[in-house]
């Protein structure tokens, strides 16, 4: 992702830059989640990591929701994908920013990220890579989408 794209995404979720007041409180909470998540771009991947020193995919998602909104999510991606009190979304066209997006093979979830809009999601990809935003519809991720969950904010 180019630096200009990151700057544009950060500006879109920067609550201090004159974003109009939200009529729906949940929209404001989604912006808080996205702003916090975008602020972690560049944090190194660390297997089992759950802090700003380094994250794995589920550690990143859990950290953002816990520290931004006080929402506790299950520790691992496959348990997050089974979260009964979060709305199941199977169609990518129905995604909203802030949704949890799950990837894997043959229906078995092995990765999670946060949907940021425009076909993109933020995640901690793998060893040797930092937290970043990737497209869901191209490359490695294009045929690995399993489902999404919308956590009630």
Backbone as JSON Lines, residues from 0, in Angstrom:
{"i":0,"aa":"X","n":[0.86,-1.17,0.0],"ca":[0.0,0.0,0.0],"c":[0.9,1.24,0.0]}
{"i":1,"aa":"X","n":[0.55,2.21,-0.79],"ca":[1.35,3.42,-0.89],"c":[1.09,4.33,0.29]}
{"i":2,"aa":"X","n":[2.07,5.16,0.63],"ca":[1.95,6.07,1.77],"c":[0.75,7.0,1.61]}
{"i":3,"aa":"X","n":[0.46,7.44,0.41],"ca":[-0.69,8.31,0.18],"c":[-2.0,7.62,0.5]}
{"i":4,"aa":"X","n":[-2.08,6.31,0.18],"ca":[-3.28,5.55,0.5],"c":[-3.47,5.45,2.0]}
{"i":5,"aa":"X","n":[-2.38,5.19,2.72],"ca":[-2.45,5.11,4.18],"c":[-2.87,6.45,4.76]}
{"i":6,"aa":"X","n":[-2.29,7.53,4.26],"ca":[-2.65,8.86,4.75],"c":[-4.13,9.15,4.51]}
{"i":7,"aa":"X","n":[-4.63,8.78,3.33],"ca":[-6.05,9.0,3.01],"c":[-6.94,8.19,3.96]}
{"i":8,"aa":"X","n":[-6.57,6.93,4.2],"ca":[-7.37,6.11,5.11],"c":[-7.33,6.67,6.52]}
{"i":9,"aa":"X","n":[-6.15,7.08,6.98],"ca":[-6.05,7.65,8.32],"c":[-6.88,8.92,8.44]}
{"i":10,"aa":"X","n":[-6.83,9.78,7.44],"ca":[-7.6,11.01,7.48],"c":[-9.1,10.72,7.51]}
{"i":11,"aa":"X","n":[-9.51,9.69,6.81],"ca":[-10.93,9.35,6.76],"c":[-11.44,8.93,8.13]}
{"i":12,"aa":"X","n":[-10.56,8.41,8.98],"ca":[-10.98,7.92,10.28],"c":[-10.43,8.76,11.42]}
{"i":13,"aa":"X","n":[-9.89,9.95,11.1],"ca":[-9.36,10.84,12.13],"c":[-10.49,11.7,12.66]}
{"i":14,"aa":"X","n":[-10.91,11.42,13.88],"ca":[-12.05,12.12,14.47],"c":[-11.73,13.58,14.78]}
{"i":15,"aa":"X","n":[-10.47,13.96,14.74],"ca":[-10.11,15.33,15.08],"c":[-10.13,16.25,13.88]}
{"i":16,"aa":"X","n":[-10.4,15.73,12.69],"ca":[-10.31,16.55,11.48],"c":[-11.67,16.94,10.94]}
{"i":17,"aa":"X","n":[-12.57,17.34,11.82],"ca":[-13.82,17.92,11.36],"c":[-14.82,16.93,10.81]}
{"i":18,"aa":"X","n":[-14.74,15.66,11.22],"ca":[-15.74,14.7,10.79],"c":[-17.06,15.12,11.43]}
{"i":19,"aa":"X","n":[-18.14,15.2,10.66],"ca":[-19.42,15.62,11.21],"c":[-19.86,14.74,12.37]}
{"i":20,"aa":"X","n":[-20.58,15.32,13.3],"ca":[-21.11,14.57,14.43],"c":[-21.97,13.43,13.91]}
{"i":21,"aa":"X","n":[-21.87,12.29,14.54],"ca":[-22.6,11.12,14.11],"c":[-24.0,11.1,14.72]}
{"i":22,"aa":"X","n":[-24.99,10.86,13.88],"ca":[-26.35,10.76,14.39],"c":[-26.57,9.4,15.02]}
{"i":23,"aa":"X","n":[-25.8,8.42,14.64],"ca":[-25.89,7.08,15.19],"c":[-24.64,6.83,16.03]}
{"i":24,"aa":"X","n":[-24.8,6.6,17.34],"ca":[-23.63,6.4,18.2],"c":[-22.73,5.25,17.74]}
{"i":25,"aa":"X","n":[-23.32,4.21,17.14],"ca":[-22.51,3.08,16.66],"c":[-21.54,3.52,15.58]}
{"i":26,"aa":"X","n":[-21.93,4.48,14.73],"ca":[-21.03,4.97,13.69],"c":[-19.8,5.62,14.3]}
{"i":27,"aa":"X","n":[-19.99,6.36,15.37],"ca":[-18.85,6.97,16.07],"c":[-17.93,5.92,16.66]}
{"i":28,"aa":"X","n":[-18.5,4.84,17.17],"ca":[-17.67,3.76,17.74],"c":[-16.91,3.02,16.64]}
{"i":29,"aa":"X","n":[-17.53,2.87,15.48],"ca":[-16.82,2.26,14.35],"c":[-15.63,3.13,13.97]}
{"i":30,"aa":"X","n":[-15.83,4.44,13.92],"ca":[-14.71,5.33,13.61],"c":[-13.6,5.22,14.65]}
{"i":31,"aa":"X","n":[-13.96,5.08,15.93],"ca":[-12.95,4.91,16.97],"c":[-12.14,3.64,16.73]}
{"i":32,"aa":"X","n":[-12.82,2.55,16.4],"ca":[-12.14,1.28,16.15],"c":[-11.19,1.43,14.96]}
{"i":33,"aa":"X","n":[-11.68,2.02,13.88],"ca":[-10.84,2.16,12.69],"c":[-9.65,3.07,12.93]}
{"i":34,"aa":"X","n":[-9.86,4.15,13.64],"ca":[-8.75,5.06,13.94],"c":[-7.69,4.35,14.78]}
{"i":35,"aa":"X","n":[-8.13,3.62,15.8],"ca":[-7.18,2.9,16.65],"c":[-6.43,1.84,15.85]}
{"i":36,"aa":"X","n":[-7.16,1.11,15.01],"ca":[-6.52,0.07,14.2],"c":[-5.52,0.67,13.22]}
{"i":37,"aa":"X","n":[-5.9,1.75,12.54],"ca":[-4.99,2.39,11.57],"c":[-3.74,2.93,12.26]}
{"i":38,"aa":"X","n":[-3.88,3.33,13.51],"ca":[-2.72,3.82,14.25],"c":[-1.7,2.73,14.54]}
{"i":39,"aa":"X","n":[-2.06,1.48,14.34],"ca":[-1.15,0.36,14.6],"c":[-0.44,-0.14,13.34]}
{"i":40,"aa":"X","n":[-0.72,0.49,12.2],"ca":[-0.03,0.11,10.97],"c":[1.48,0.24,11.2]}
{"i":41,"aa":"X","n":[2.19,-0.79,10.79],"ca":[3.65,-0.8,10.96],"c":[4.11,-1.57,12.18]}
{"i":42,"aa":"X","n":[3.2,-1.93,13.07],"ca":[3.57,-2.74,14.25],"c":[3.99,-4.12,13.75]}
{"i":43,"aa":"X","n":[5.08,-4.67,14.28],"ca":[5.55,-5.96,13.78],"c":[4.62,-7.12,14.13]}
{"i":44,"aa":"X","n":[4.65,-8.14,13.28],"ca":[3.94,-9.38,13.57],"c":[4.74,-10.14,14.63]}
{"i":45,"aa":"X","n":[4.03,-10.7,15.57],"ca":[4.65,-11.59,16.56],"c":[3.66,-12.69,16.88]}
{"i":46,"aa":"X","n":[4.02,-13.94,16.62],"ca":[3.14,-15.07,16.89],"c":[2.75,-15.05,18.37]}
{"i":47,"aa":"X","n":[1.45,-15.09,18.64],"ca":[0.95,-15.05,20.01],"c":[0.93,-13.65,20.59]}
{"i":48,"aa":"X","n":[1.31,-12.63,19.81],"ca":[1.41,-11.26,20.31],"c":[0.06,-10.61,20.52]}
{"i":49,"aa":"X","n":[-0.07,-9.92,21.65],"ca":[-1.33,-9.26,21.99],"c":[-1.12,-7.82,22.45]}
{"i":50,"aa":"X","n":[0.04,-7.25,22.15],"ca":[0.32,-5.89,22.59],"c":[1.0,-5.11,21.47]}
{"i":51,"aa":"X","n":[1.16,-3.82,21.68],"ca":[1.76,-2.96,20.67],"c":[3.23,-3.29,20.41]}
{"i":52,"aa":"X","n":[3.81,-4.22,21.19],"ca":[5.17,-4.7,20.9],"c":[5.16,-5.64,19.7]}
{"i":53,"aa":"X","n":[3.99,-6.22,19.4],"ca":[3.85,-7.14,18.29],"c":[2.54,-7.9,18.41]}
{"i":54,"aa":"X","n":[1.92,-8.16,17.26],"ca":[0.62,-8.81,17.23],"c":[0.61,-9.99,16.28]}
{"i":55,"aa":"X","n":[-0.19,-11.0,16.62],"ca":[-0.65,-11.92,15.59],"c":[-2.02,-11.41,15.18]}
{"i":56,"aa":"X","n":[-2.67,-12.08,14.23],"ca":[-3.91,-11.52,13.68],"c":[-5.0,-11.35,14.73]}
{"i":57,"aa":"X","n":[-5.25,-12.37,15.52],"ca":[-6.33,-12.27,16.51],"c":[-5.92,-11.4,17.69]}
{"i":58,"aa":"X","n":[-4.65,-11.37,18.0],"ca":[-4.16,-10.48,19.06],"c":[-4.39,-9.01,18.7]}
{"i":59,"aa":"X","n":[-4.18,-8.68,17.44],"ca":[-4.42,-7.31,16.95],"c":[-5.89,-6.94,17.07]}
{"i":60,"aa":"X","n":[-6.77,-7.79,16.55],"ca":[-8.21,-7.51,16.56],"c":[-8.71,-7.4,18.0]}
{"i":61,"aa":"X","n":[-8.32,-8.35,18.85],"ca":[-8.73,-8.31,20.25],"c":[-8.24,-7.06,20.96]}
{"i":62,"aa":"X","n":[-7.0,-6.68,20.71],"ca":[-6.41,-5.48,21.32],"c":[-7.2,-4.23,20.94]}
{"i":63,"aa":"X","n":[-7.52,-4.09,19.66],"ca":[-8.23,-2.9,19.18],"c":[-9.61,-2.81,19.84]}
{"i":64,"aa":"X","n":[-10.37,-3.88,19.83],"ca":[-11.73,-3.84,20.39],"c":[-11.71,-3.67,21.91]}
{"i":65,"aa":"X","n":[-10.77,-4.33,22.57],"ca":[-10.67,-4.22,24.04],"c":[-10.25,-2.81,24.47]}
{"i":66,"aa":"X","n":[-9.21,-2.28,23.84],"ca":[-8.67,-0.99,24.27],"c":[-9.46,0.21,23.76]}
{"i":67,"aa":"X","n":[-10.22,0.03,22.7],"ca":[-11.01,1.13,22.16],"c":[-12.39,1.19,22.77]}
{"i":68,"aa":"X","n":[-13.05,0.02,22.87],"ca":[-14.45,0.0,23.29],"c":[-14.71,-0.86,24.53]}
{"i":69,"aa":"X","n":[-13.68,-1.53,25.03],"ca":[-13.88,-2.4,26.19],"c":[-14.59,-3.7,25.85]}
{"i":70,"aa":"X","n":[-14.59,-4.08,24.56],"ca":[-15.25,-5.31,24.13],"c":[-14.22,-6.43,24.12]}
{"i":71,"aa":"X","n":[-14.5,-7.48,24.88],"ca":[-13.63,-8.65,24.93],"c":[-14.05,-9.63,23.85]}
{"i":72,"aa":"X","n":[-13.13,-10.0,23.02],"ca":[-13.36,-11.0,21.97],"c":[-12.59,-12.27,22.32]}
{"i":73,"aa":"X","n":[-13.01,-13.41,21.8],"ca":[-12.22,-14.64,22.02],"c":[-10.79,-14.45,21.54]}
{"i":74,"aa":"X","n":[-9.87,-15.21,22.06],"ca":[-8.45,-15.02,21.77],"c":[-8.05,-15.43,20.35]}
{"i":75,"aa":"X","n":[-8.63,-16.48,19.81],"ca":[-8.17,-16.98,18.51],"c":[-9.21,-16.75,17.43]}
{"i":76,"aa":"X","n":[-8.75,-16.67,16.19],"ca":[-9.62,-16.31,15.07],"c":[-10.79,-17.26,14.89]}
{"i":77,"aa":"X","n":[-10.58,-18.56,14.99],"ca":[-11.69,-19.49,14.77],"c":[-12.76,-19.35,15.84]}
{"i":78,"aa":"X","n":[-12.36,-18.97,17.07],"ca":[-13.36,-18.73,18.12],"c":[-14.09,-17.41,17.88]}
{"i":79,"aa":"X","n":[-13.37,-16.41,17.38],"ca":[-14.02,-15.14,17.01],"c":[-15.06,-15.39,15.93]}
{"i":80,"aa":"X","n":[-14.75,-16.28,14.99],"ca":[-15.65,-16.57,13.87],"c":[-16.92,-17.28,14.32]}
{"i":81,"aa":"X","n":[-16.89,-17.87,15.51],"ca":[-18.08,-18.57,16.03],"c":[-18.82,-17.74,17.06]}
{"i":82,"aa":"X","n":[-18.43,-16.51,17.24],"ca":[-19.02,-15.66,18.28],"c":[-20.53,-15.53,18.03]}
{"i":83,"aa":"X","n":[-21.31,-16.16,18.89],"ca":[-22.76,-16.27,18.68],"c":[-23.48,-14.93,18.75]}
{"i":84,"aa":"X","n":[-22.96,-13.98,19.51],"ca":[-23.67,-12.7,19.65],"c":[-23.23,-11.66,18.62]}
{"i":85,"aa":"X","n":[-22.52,-12.1,17.6],"ca":[-22.12,-11.21,16.51],"c":[-22.8,-11.69,15.23]}
{"i":86,"aa":"X","n":[-23.35,-10.75,14.48],"ca":[-24.1,-11.08,13.25],"c":[-23.19,-11.72,12.21]}
{"i":87,"aa":"X","n":[-23.61,-12.86,11.67],"ca":[-22.87,-13.57,10.63],"c":[-23.11,-12.9,9.27]}
{"i":88,"aa":"X","n":[-22.03,-12.71,8.52],"ca":[-22.1,-12.14,7.17],"c":[-21.29,-13.04,6.25]}
{"i":89,"aa":"X","n":[-21.95,-13.59,5.25],"ca":[-21.25,-14.49,4.32],"c":[-20.94,-13.82,2.98]}
{"i":90,"aa":"X","n":[-21.62,-12.74,2.68],"ca":[-21.49,-12.06,1.39],"c":[-20.6,-10.82,1.54]}
{"i":91,"aa":"X","n":[-19.5,-10.78,0.83],"ca":[-18.58,-9.64,0.9],"c":[-19.27,-8.31,0.58]}
{"i":92,"aa":"X","n":[-20.29,-8.36,-0.26],"ca":[-20.99,-7.13,-0.65],"c":[-21.75,-6.51,0.53]}
{"i":93,"aa":"X","n":[-21.95,-7.25,1.59],"ca":[-22.69,-6.76,2.75],"c":[-21.77,-6.22,3.85]}
{"i":94,"aa":"X","n":[-20.47,-6.19,3.61],"ca":[-19.52,-5.75,4.64],"c":[-19.62,-4.25,4.91]}
{"i":95,"aa":"X","n":[-19.45,-3.91,6.18],"ca":[-19.36,-2.51,6.62],"c":[-18.03,-2.32,7.33]}
{"i":96,"aa":"X","n":[-17.47,-1.11,7.29],"ca":[-16.26,-0.85,8.05],"c":[-16.46,-1.25,9.52]}
{"i":97,"aa":"X","n":[-15.42,-1.86,10.07],"ca":[-15.46,-2.32,11.46],"c":[-15.83,-3.79,11.6]}
{"i":98,"aa":"X","n":[-16.33,-4.41,10.52],"ca":[-16.66,-5.84,10.59],"c":[-15.38,-6.66,10.71]}
{"i":99,"aa":"X","n":[-15.49,-7.79,11.38],"ca":[-14.38,-8.74,11.45],"c":[-14.47,-9.62,10.22]}
{"i":100,"aa":"X","n":[-13.37,-9.75,9.49],"ca":[-13.34,-10.58,8.3],"c":[-12.43,-11.78,8.55]}
{"i":101,"aa":"X","n":[-12.91,-12.96,8.12],"ca":[-12.22,-14.22,8.41],"c":[-11.83,-14.92,7.12]}
{"i":102,"aa":"X","n":[-10.64,-15.49,7.15],"ca":[-10.06,-16.15,5.98],"c":[-9.59,-17.54,6.37]}
{"i":103,"aa":"X","n":[-9.51,-18.41,5.39],"ca":[-9.02,-19.76,5.61],"c":[-9.19,-20.57,4.35]}
{"i":104,"aa":"X","n":[-9.08,-21.86,4.51],"ca":[-9.26,-22.79,3.39],"c":[-10.29,-23.84,3.77]}
{"i":105,"aa":"X","n":[-11.07,-24.26,2.78],"ca":[-12.1,-25.29,2.96],"c":[-13.0,-25.0,4.16]}
{"i":106,"aa":"X","n":[-13.32,-23.71,4.36],"ca":[-14.24,-23.33,5.43],"c":[-13.65,-23.28,6.82]}
{"i":107,"aa":"X","n":[-12.38,-23.61,6.96],"ca":[-11.72,-23.6,8.28],"c":[-11.01,-22.26,8.46]}
{"i":108,"aa":"X","n":[-11.46,-21.49,9.43],"ca":[-10.9,-20.16,9.69],"c":[-9.51,-20.26,10.27]}
{"i":109,"aa":"X","n":[-8.6,-19.45,9.72],"ca":[-7.23,-19.41,10.24],"c":[-6.67,-17.99,10.33]}
{"i":110,"aa":"X","n":[-7.48,-16.98,9.94],"ca":[-6.97,-15.61,9.95],"c":[-8.13,-14.64,10.1]}
{"i":111,"aa":"X","n":[-7.87,-13.51,10.77],"ca":[-8.89,-12.48,10.99],"c":[-8.28,-11.1,10.78]}
{"i":112,"aa":"X","n":[-9.11,-10.19,10.33],"ca":[-8.73,-8.79,10.2],"c":[-9.95,-7.91,10.41]}
{"i":113,"aa":"X","n":[-9.77,-6.61,10.27],"ca":[-10.85,-5.64,10.44],"c":[-11.09,-4.98,9.09]}
{"i":114,"aa":"X","n":[-12.33,-5.06,8.61],"ca":[-12.69,-4.45,7.34],"c":[-12.66,-2.93,7.49]}
{"i":115,"aa":"X","n":[-11.97,-2.24,6.57],"ca":[-11.86,-0.78,6.64],"c":[-12.65,-0.08,5.54]}
{"i":116,"aa":"X","n":[-13.24,-0.85,4.62],"ca":[-14.01,-0.27,3.53],"c":[-13.27,-0.38,2.21]}
{"i":117,"aa":"X","n":[-13.99,-0.13,1.13],"ca":[-13.42,-0.12,-0.21],"c":[-12.69,-1.42,-0.54]}
{"i":118,"aa":"X","n":[-13.19,-2.56,-0.05],"ca":[-12.58,-3.86,-0.36],"c":[-11.27,-4.12,0.34]}
{"i":119,"aa":"X","n":[-10.97,-3.35,1.39],"ca":[-9.69,-3.48,2.09],"c":[-9.9,-3.86,3.56]}
{"i":120,"aa":"X","n":[-8.9,-4.53,4.12],"ca":[-8.94,-4.9,5.52],"c":[-7.56,-4.71,6.15]}
{"i":121,"aa":"X","n":[-7.57,-4.43,7.45],"ca":[-6.35,-4.24,8.22],"c":[-6.09,-5.52,8.99]}
{"i":122,"aa":"X","n":[-4.83,-5.95,9.03],"ca":[-4.5,-7.2,9.72],"c":[-3.01,-7.29,10.0]}
{"i":123,"aa":"X","n":[-2.66,-8.29,10.82],"ca":[-1.27,-8.65,11.07],"c":[-1.03,-9.91,10.25]}
{"i":124,"aa":"X","n":[-0.38,-9.8,9.08],"ca":[-0.37,-10.9,8.12],"c":[0.4,-12.16,8.53]}
{"i":125,"aa":"X","n":[1.67,-12.05,8.78],"ca":[2.47,-13.24,9.08],"c":[3.87,-12.81,9.51]}
{"i":126,"aa":"X","n":[4.63,-13.79,9.98],"ca":[6.0,-13.53,10.44],"c":[6.79,-12.77,9.38]}
{"i":127,"aa":"X","n":[7.49,-11.75,9.83],"ca":[8.32,-10.95,8.93],"c":[7.58,-9.79,8.27]}
{"i":128,"aa":"X","n":[6.27,-9.69,8.54],"ca":[5.48,-8.6,7.96],"c":[4.83,-7.81,9.08]}
{"i":129,"aa":"X","n":[4.59,-6.54,8.82],"ca":[4.0,-5.65,9.81],"c":[2.49,-5.52,9.59]}
{"i":130,"aa":"X","n":[1.8,-5.0,10.61],"ca":[0.38,-4.69,10.48],"c":[0.21,-3.78,9.27]}
{"i":131,"aa":"X","n":[-0.77,-4.11,8.43],"ca":[-0.96,-3.35,7.2],"c":[-2.39,-3.52,6.69]}
{"i":132,"aa":"X","n":[-2.68,-2.8,5.63],"ca":[-3.97,-2.89,4.95],"c":[-3.74,-3.6,3.62]}
{"i":133,"aa":"X","n":[-4.59,-4.59,3.32],"ca":[-4.53,-5.32,2.05],"c":[-5.91,-5.35,1.42]}
{"i":134,"aa":"X","n":[-5.94,-5.62,0.13],"ca":[-7.2,-5.79,-0.6],"c":[-7.69,-7.22,-0.39]}
{"i":135,"aa":"X","n":[-9.0,-7.36,-0.29],"ca":[-9.6,-8.68,-0.12],"c":[-9.84,-9.37,-1.45]}
{"i":136,"aa":"X","n":[-9.85,-8.63,-2.54],"ca":[-10.28,-9.17,-3.82],"c":[-9.15,-9.46,-4.79]}
{"i":137,"aa":"X","n":[-7.92,-9.46,-4.3],"ca":[-6.81,-9.78,-5.18],"c":[-5.72,-10.48,-4.4]}
{"i":138,"aa":"X","n":[-4.85,-11.15,-5.12],"ca":[-3.71,-11.81,-4.5],"c":[-4.12,-12.95,-3.58]}
{"i":139,"aa":"X","n":[-3.31,-13.15,-2.58],"ca":[-3.45,-14.27,-1.64],"c":[-4.84,-14.35,-1.01]}
{"i":140,"aa":"X","n":[-5.43,-13.22,-0.67],"ca":[-6.68,-13.2,0.1],"c":[-7.93,-13.4,-0.75]}
{"i":141,"aa":"X","n":[-7.83,-13.26,-2.04],"ca":[-9.01,-13.22,-2.9],"c":[-9.88,-14.48,-2.83]}
{"i":142,"aa":"X","n":[-9.3,-15.64,-2.69],"ca":[-10.1,-16.86,-2.65],"c":[-10.1,-17.52,-1.27]}
{"i":143,"aa":"X","n":[-9.73,-16.77,-0.25],"ca":[-9.67,-17.34,1.09],"c":[-10.71,-16.77,2.07]}
{"i":144,"aa":"X","n":[-11.54,-15.83,1.59],"ca":[-12.59,-15.27,2.45],"c":[-13.57,-16.38,2.83]}
{"i":145,"aa":"X","n":[-13.84,-16.5,4.14],"ca":[-14.76,-17.52,4.64],"c":[-16.07,-16.88,5.07]}
{"i":146,"aa":"X","n":[-15.97,-15.84,5.9],"ca":[-17.15,-15.16,6.43],"c":[-16.72,-13.89,7.13]}
{"i":147,"aa":"X","n":[-17.7,-13.18,7.66],"ca":[-17.43,-12.0,8.48],"c":[-18.41,-12.01,9.64]}
{"i":148,"aa":"X","n":[-18.11,-11.22,10.66],"ca":[-18.99,-11.04,11.82],"c":[-19.07,-9.56,12.11]}
{"i":149,"aa":"X","n":[-20.27,-9.11,12.44],"ca":[-20.48,-7.72,12.82],"c":[-20.73,-7.71,14.33]}
{"i":150,"aa":"X","n":[-19.77,-7.19,15.06],"ca":[-19.87,-7.1,16.52],"c":[-20.77,-5.92,16.84]}
{"i":151,"aa":"X","n":[-21.71,-6.12,17.73],"ca":[-22.59,-5.03,18.13],"c":[-21.78,-4.02,18.92]}
{"i":152,"aa":"X","n":[-21.77,-2.79,18.42],"ca":[-20.99,-1.72,19.05],"c":[-21.94,-0.89,19.84]}
